[in-house]
Amino acid sequence: MEEIEQLENTTKFYNELQALHFELVNWYQHNEIYHYLGFLFHQSDKTPDFYKILNYWKEDCNTRSDFSNYLLEQIKVVLFGEEEIEAVFKSDLNWYSDERLVPTLLFLDIIEALKENRNRLHVDAFLKKENDIEHIYPQNPRTEKDKKGYITYLVELNKEILKDVRLKNSKINDLDENILNDLIEQYSEKVSTDSIGNLVLLYYSLNRSIQNKSYAYKRKRILDYYNEGNYIQPHTLKVFSRYFQDSNSDYNDGKFWTQIDISENEKHIKSTLAEFFNKIKIKK
């Protein structure tokens, strides 16, 4: 009798294990569920209860779409709590010091990966340990050549600079470095360096190789790195490809990164997230 009970328990355990295996395979094969669970289970301080999620799947879902919507609700809570997205994107928010930055940038990668004909993110892409936070806007130009190029660019944005007495009687190429520094300090715009519109994720090794370089150098290095067959985070690639620019815009500069770019990028990030999370309301 004892041997029969032991056999029944073993069979029951095996059947439950097999059922769990089929559930996990089902999740893995569904693109949205794969990415949403990958995101949730890699939030170290907010990791969800696996058995609560499994129970919801078994008891409360009619379709995989229902389950996907449930997971998206959990992600919204992780990213923004009870706040509305409009409230989170305040102009004075220091995203660089905010714990929501990396998860938000990661979720923007997921949104890209879920688009038609896009590759799903590899499991390593959900891990924070390999990622650095990169400030796109570089420190002031370091070489004399870059400084002269930057002054030329500033003149294109603001013709009033040409009235400066230091430029009236001299060509930019004839200015000494002290004057170049003074002009850059005086006429450079105030930049929101810690805006999410100025921040992206990059692999540690690549980021360390381009720090403090000019924007033009960073952009070329990143696009070349990608074209050589290496992985660049999808959202990061979009930003350096300047996805947010209207092709009809008068402003279409690829050499410098300015407050115009930062503001436009942040605006598009906000609208992308708002539109994506509206799916929750639509599915209900």
Order of alpha helices (4+ residues) and beta strands (2+ residues): alpha-alpha-alpha-alpha-alpha-alpha-beta-alpha-alpha-alpha-beta-alpha-alpha-alpha-alpha
